[in-house]
Amino acid sequence: MGKKKSQMGIENFKKVKSKEVVVANWSVKNKDGRILKKLRNSIFKHKQNNIFLARINENEKFEIFKGKEAFKILMEKDIEEVMIYDFGKITEIESKLIYLETSIKHSDNYIEVGGLVKEISSELKQEDFERFINFNFQEMEDLINLANFDWNKYLKKEPTEIQTSLF
């Protein structure tokens, strides 16, 4: 029996013109100003410090779904070309699955991750979801419960009036 050729390989790494690239309109990472400043400094020092994960979207553009913040920062300096890993014509759901699989360990917001898991799990059968992602059923349920929980009722409300005098 022969070896099955992998669908993904070195040929999927591509140098593309920035104007051929768009960014996905969904995200689960919200970086604060301090982290964005570090990312910006690193990117400007090294020009590009990672490969962007992308798919070919419905408009035949390369759509970055991982590395969006870094790409936007690069565009501040009018970088003409970037390196991507092209997953080809995959669906948005498949790109979200890949994103989850490659990002979950480093996420800074499990509530938003839970929302993405909830969205994806509503569109796929559990077996299909588990085939792509290393979550068991209980972990998926826990993430969805995080997303569904009403966190606002536990936030302490700050007074809106400021006392300006002592008397």
N, C-alpha and C positions, 0 to 999 in steps of 0.2 A: 504494500500500500504506500503510495507516494505521500510526500509531505504537502499539506494544504498551504497554499500561498496566502500570506497575510494580506488583508485588504489595505492595511495602513503600513506605511513604511517611510523611508527616507524621501521618497518622491512627494510626500505630503507636506514637507517643509518647503515653503515658497517665499520668495522675496516679491512683494507686491507694491504697487503704487498706492500711496495713502488715499488718493482720491477714489480708488476702487473699493474702499473699505467703509463700512458703517458699523455702528455699535448696536448691540441688542438693547431693546428698551426695557428690559427687566434686569433686576439685580437683587442679590441678597446681602451684599456687603456694603455697609455704610461706614466708610472710613472717616474718622474725625480729623480735624485740621492738623493736629500734630503728626498723625500717621501720613496724611497726604503730603505734608511738607517733607517728611523723610523720603517718601516715595519720589516726589518731585526732584529732590536733591540727588538721589541715587540715579534716576533716569537721566538727568542733565549731565551728570558726571560720566555715565557710561553710554549714553545715547539710547540704548534699549537693553534692559537687563533680563528680559524673558521673552519667550515665544508666545504670541497670542493664539488662542484657540479660536478657530473660525469655521463657519459653514457657508455654503453658497445659498443665499436666501431666494425668495420668490422673484426678486428683481435682478437676479444674477450678480449680486454684489457679495463680496466677502463680508460676512457679519461676525464681528468679534463677540464672543459670548464669555470669554474668560480673559481678563487683562484689560477690561474696558477703561478703568481709571488711568492706568498707565498709558494706554493709547491716547486718551484725551489730553494727558499731560504732554506727550510727544507732539501732538498737533499744535500746542502752544508755540512750539519752535519751528513750525512748518517743515517737519521732517517729511521728505518726499517718498521714502520707501520704508517698509517695515517687514519683519519676518513673521510669518504666521504658520500654524499647523492647520492645514485645510482638511476638514472632515468631509468635504464634498457636499452633495445635495442631501442633507439630512433634515428632518423636521425640527421645528422649534422645540417640541417635546423631547426629541432625542438630544438636542443640544443642552437642554436643562438637565437631563439625566447625566450626561457627560460632565457638565458643570458640577453637579452634586457629587458625583463620584470622585472628581479631582479636587474639590474644594472643601468638602464637609469637615475634614480634620482641622482646617484652618479658619473656619468661619468664626466671625466675631458676633454673630447674631442668630442664635438658634431659633428664635421666634420667627424670623423671616424665612429661615431654612424650612421650618415647619410649614409655613404657608406655601412654599414651593413644592414640598413633598405632598401637601394636601391637593394642590392643583394638579400635579402630575398623576397622583394616585387616583384621582377622579376620572382621568382620561385613559388609564391603563388598567389591565387586570393585575392583581397582586403578583401573580407568577411572572408576568412580563417585567414588572417593576423590579422585582427581586433578582431577575436575570441580569439587569444592568447595574444595580446598586447593591452594595454589601450591607443592606439593612435587613434585619429580620422583621417579622410582622409587628412584634412588640415595640421595637425601636421606631418603626414608621408611625405607629399609633401614638407613641410618646411625643414625637415631633409635631404631629397634627394637633394633639391636645395642647401643646405649648402655643401653637398658632391660634387656636380657638379660645384660649383662656382670656378673660377680660382683665388685663393687667391694670387698666385705668382705675378700677375701684380700689386698688391698694396704694395708689400714688398719693402722697401727702400734698394737699393743696397749700400753696404758699399764699399768705395774705396779699391782697392786691393794693391795699393802702399803705403808704409809708408815713410814719409819724414824723412831722417836720418840726414840732416844738415840744418842749418839755412840759408846758402848761396847757 
